């Protein structure tokens, strides 16, 4: 099979569609509301809530970059690492992000500004990144799963940048589609 950009996009789209086929808007809505309610319960003031939200947006966005890097390593090395190794890479990336959060919070705060609607902007930014990360994580673990390796090895013949870009855009697209018409709070 020749891996054109279109072939990569269609294949990644089909795989993501398969991974998310059982995700219902109702279930996702419920999970998202629970996350926001738990954050509200963790904080005493609106200012604390916005601060926690900013931290979570920074963490989720940086986690997205880390997932891309992990998948890039797999594609570049053209080998299927054990799931334990991938989980260790994810855990290590999360630890590093956690250590950098004070600096990252400042960067993200500057990006979102001090506007009165910062809370809404953060809530609207957090949901798609969080959902996209779930899709990317599921995709990576499905990609390396022993049963899927015979089919997935063909991806090693494609341009890694094209595969990474396809997964990034398609996971974001699916996250947006799933979140469409959902009232957050």
Secondary structure, DSSP 8 states (H G I E B T S, - for coil): ----HHHHHHHHHHHHHHHHTT--HHHHHHHHHHHHHHHHHH-SSHHHHHHHHHHHHHHHHHHHHHHHHHHHHHHHHT----HHHHHHHHHHHHHHHHHHHHHHHHHHHHHH-S-TTHHHHHHHHHHHHHHHHHHHHHHHHHHH-GGGHHHHGGGGGS-HHHHHHHHHHHHHHHHHHHHTT----
